[in-house]
Amino acid sequence: MQKFVRGFFLAAAIGLTGIQSATAQLLPLEFIEYPAADLVKAAFAEPYGKLLTGHIVEAIRASAAPSCPQASALQVPLETRVVAILQRRGTQIVELTAATIDRAAFRRALAAKIGAAAVDEREQLKSNPLVQQYTALAAPMDAAIAANFVVENLQLYTVTRRITFARPFPAPYSGDDKLYENADPTDEVAEQLNKFKEDAKSPHLDRYIALTEAAQEALYAFARTSEPYKKRSPRTLVGGFDTDLAELCMKVR
C-alpha cells in the first residue's frame, strides 16, 4: 500500500536495519515543520487514531495483572490513561526523531537544492486558499501516517524489551492484521488529493506540490547523511514506555 504525506509519495524506508520496520523509519517533512505535540494530538483524534488507541487499551487490559500494588491507585479510567500515554510518548518519539536532523544545516541544503527563493516561495504559497484546502483535505492522511509512526515504534519497543501481551499490540504495517490496512484512510485521501489537484488546475497549487515534493526528497537525502538519524531506534525513541506499562499493572522485565 502506498503512503503519502500531504499528497506526495513517501519512500518506504531509509537505512532499514534489523528489527526496525519501514514505518518506523519514515521521516515526514511535517515532523520538522510543525510542533510534535500538535501532530500527535491530531493523529489520535481522527477515527483511525482512535481505532489504534482502542486496540492498545484492549491489549493492555487483557494483559494487566488482576491485582498489583499500584492497582488501587488507578482511579483514572484505563482509556484516559492510555490516551495520555500516547500523547506523551508520541510527542517524545516525534520530537526525538526530528532532533536527529540539524534544522539549520538542512535549510542550507534545501536552499542549495531548490534555491533560497524557492524555499521562501513555498512558505508564501502556504497561505494560498487552494493550498490550504488541499492540506486540509490531506489532514486524515497526515494523521494516519503520524499515528502509525508512533504506534509502530511503541510496538517495536515492546518487542525489543520482550514485553508480551495477551492480545496483540497493534502493528499497523509490520503485522499481518489487514484491519489496519483496510481502516487506514491514506489511499482514499490520496485519490481525493489527486482529483482535487486535477480539478483545481491551479499553477500555484501545482507549484506548491512540486516544491514540497522536492523538499521531502531533500530531507530524505539529508537524513541519509545524519549520523544521529541513522543511529536512532525504538530503544532510543521510546524510553519510558515500559514504566508506563508497569504502572498499568503490566508485567515488565
Secondary structure, DSSP 8 states (H G I E B T S, - for coil): ---EETTEE--S-SS--TT--HHHH---GGGGTS-HHHHHHHHTTSHHHHHHHHHHHHHHHHHS-SS-TTGGG--S-HHHHHHHHHHHHHHHHHHHHHHTS-HHHHHHHHHHHH-HHHHHHHHHHTTSHHHHHHHHHTHHHHHHHHHHHHHHHHHHHHHHTT---SS----TTTSS-HHHHHH--HHHHHHHHHHHHHHH--HHHHHHHHHHHHHHHHHHHHHTT-HHHHH--HHHHSTTHHHHHHHTT----
